[in-house]
Amino acid sequence: MVSGCADFLAVSRGIPVQMQVTVADGSVVVAGPRGFCVDPKSTRTVGNVPFVMMGNCAAISGDGRAPQPGIEAVLTATVATLAPNFTFDSNDPALPIFFEGDAGRAALSRAGDPRTVEVIESFARGSVFYVHARDTSPAPVDNIDETHWRAIFGVNGRVVSASVLDFKGSALSPERSLNVLTRFANRIRTQSVGRGTEVRVAAAPVPVALGGQLRPLPRPDGRSAVVPAVQVAPPGNRPVARPSAPATPKATQPVFPPIGFLRRLFG
């Protein structure tokens, strides 16, 4: 289980559930939209990277009267520490190019295999970088759709990768899934204010122009990596069951090392 502080939701029956959890030495609070609670069976630290999974509060608590999100999906978030000489810039023009290439798609792949990933689109919106992708490799949760949204953003000297994983047959549109992810990212950022370098949420109605420059991140082997990858829950860990009711233009691919800071996030 990820170490840190947690706020619990009182339920009339069933088990108490966490609405949020504080990770990364107290610098990041992972909290989802209403109806999502921390899944203790799948939330843990993989290496030194916290992995948090959130699902339907009613399903996790076993109390049908607990809040429910109204959609069939789970949320995940991983948090990695930024090196002192690395600045994550969501508007960096190299980011969409990176994710279109083999190194970026390998970083997005749950199996580390670029052949399993197709990037549908990616863009920056404010200080958050979004990737819409299809991954055919095995998912950490049963019956998860191959297509999902991922948001990458900085919080208090850390970089967070958050995702919305829809269940197959949930009929959740890409637009609504993106809306849920945006709310998830904003909730993490606002709840984390005051726990390190202050973060501010700046709403942007449309994708903004990409600009900036990546700064290399030193690796233990002495080489450099450029951008943050996402750890998934170890095989065999599954969240609780669902309740039964209630394009970026192609560009020349920069030569980035395939394993680096993003690898730690996306694994």
N, C-alpha and C positions, 0 to 999 in steps of 0.2 A: 504494500500500500504506500502511496505517496505520503511522505511526512509533511506536516504543516497544520495550520489551523483550519477549522471547518465550521460552518454554520449549519445547524440541523433544522429540518422541518418537522414540527410536531404532527404526528398522525394519531388518530383515535384508535387504530388497531394496526397490526403489522409492525414492521421494524422502523426506527427513526431513519430518515434519509438526509443526506447532505445536499444543501442547495448550492454550496460553493466550497472550494478548497483553496488554501493558500500554499503556494509552492515556491521553489527557487529562492530559498532562504528568506521567505516572506516578501519577496518583491513583486510577485504576480498572483492575482486572485483570479481563478478560473470559475466563472459563473455563467450560466446559460439563461436563455429567455424563460419566462414562466412556464412551468410544467416539466422542465428538465432538471434532473437531480444527478448527483455523482453516483456512478455504478462502482461500488467497492470491489466487485469481483474482477473488474478489468483495469481499474486504475492502479498504477504502480510506477516505480522508477525503473527505466530500462537503461542500464549503464548509469550515467549521471544525468539523464534526461527524463524529467517527469512526463508521464503519459496519463492523461485524464480522459475518461470516457463518461459521457452523460446520456441518460435515457429517460424514459417516461417515469415520472415520480410515482405514479400509481403502481406500475409494474414492479419497480424496484422495492417499494415499501410493502407491497402486498395489500395495500389499502385502496380499494377502488374509489374512495372519496378524496384521495389526495389529488392535487392539481395535475392536469395532463396537458401536453403541449398542443394537442389538436392535429398533429401530423405524425406520420409513421417514419421516424428517423432517429438516428443517434448522432451525438456530437462528440468530436474528439479534439483534444488540444495537446500539443507537446511544447515544451519550453526549453530553450537552450541558451547558454550564456554567450554574449558577444565578447570577442577579444577586444582589448583596449584600442587596437588600431583598425578595428572593423566598424563601419557604419552601415546599417541597413537602410537603403533608400528605395522606397517602393516605386519611385519615378525613374529609376535608373534604366536607360534604354537597353542595357545589356540583359536585364532580367527576362523579358519575353524571348529574346534570342537564345538565351541559355536553356530555357525550358523547352524550346522547340528542338534542341539538339539531343544527341544521345546521352550526354552527361546529365542534362536536366530531366529527361524522361526516365533515366535510371534512378535519379533521386526521387522522382514521384512514384515510381513503381514499388509496390509492397514487396516484390521479389527482387528488387534491384536490377531488373531487366528492362532496358528501354523498349524492347519489342512488345511488351505488354501494355504500353501506354500510348495513347493518342491525345495530344493537346488540342482541345476544341477551340478554346480562346483564352486569352490572358490580358489583363489590363490593370492599371493602377487607378484607384479611386481614393483621393485624399492620401493618407499615409499608409494605406493598406494595398497590398498587391494580391490580386485574385487570379486563380487558375481554375479553369473548367476543363476537366480531363476524363478520359475513359481508361480504366485499368482492369485488364482481364486476369490479373494474378489473384490468388486466393485472398479473400477479405478476412479481417480479424473478427467479423461478426457474420453469422449465418444469414443467408437470404438477402444480402446487400446488393444493391444495383451497382453495375460496373461504372456508371457515370456519377461524378461527384464534383462539388465545388471545394476549393481550399483557399484560405486567406492567410497571408503571411504579413506580419507587422512587428514593429519593435515596441517593447514595453520595459521601461526602467532598466536599460542596459541588457535586456534579454530580447530574443526574437521568438515569437510565438507562431506556430502553424496550427490553424484551426480548420476543421472540416465538418461538413454535413454529409452523413452517409444515409442515403434513402433506402428503404426496403423495397424490394422488387414488388411491383404491382401497387405501390402506394399512390400512384397517380400524382405525385408531387412535381409540379412543373419546374423547369430550370429557374424561372424567374422567382418563384416562391422559395425555392431552395436557397437561392442567392440572398433573398431578403432575410431568411432565417440566419444564414451565415453572417450577414452584415450586423444583425442584432447581437449575435453571439460575440463577434469581434468587438463591437462597441461596448458590450457589457463587461468583457474582460478588461478593456482599457479604462473604462470609467471606475470600475471597482478597484483597480490597481493604483489609482491616483493617490499620491501621498506616501506610497510605499517605496519610494526611491526617487529618481528623477521624475518630476511631474510630467504626466502625459495629458494631452488635450485631444478631445475628439472633434475633428473638423469634418462636417458633413459635406459631401460632394455629390450633386445629383447625377453627374455623368462622368464617365472615365476621363481623367485628365491626361494632358500630354506627358509623354515619358521623357525624362531628362535626368542628368546627374552622372555620376561615375562610381563604379564599384571599387571598393578598396579591398585588397587581398587579405585573407586570413591565414596566418601561419599555421602549419600543421605540425604534429609531433615529429614527422620524418624530415622536417626542414623545408619542405616544399610549400607552395601556397595554394589555398583554395579560395574561391571567390564568393560564393553565396551560400545562404543557409541551406538537411533532408529530414521524412517524418517517421519517427519510430512508430511501429504498430504494436499492439499488444502481442505478447508471445503466443505461438500457436497453442490452441487448446483452451485459451481463456475466452469465455463468451459472456456477454452481458445477459441480464435476465430476459426472459421471453417477453414479447409484446403482449399487452392486454388484448383480449379477443374483441373487446368493443370500446365502450361508452361511446477575331482572328488576326492574330497578329501577322502582318506581312512577312513573308520569308526574307531572311537576310543572311549574310555571310556568318557562319557559325564561329564564334570566338573560341580560341583554344583554352578551355577551362579544364582543370583536373576533374575527373569524374567522381572523386571522393573528397569531401570536404565538409564544411560547416553545414550545408544543406543536407548532406548525407546523414548527419547526426539527427536531423529533424525528420527526414522522410524515410530513411532506412529501407 
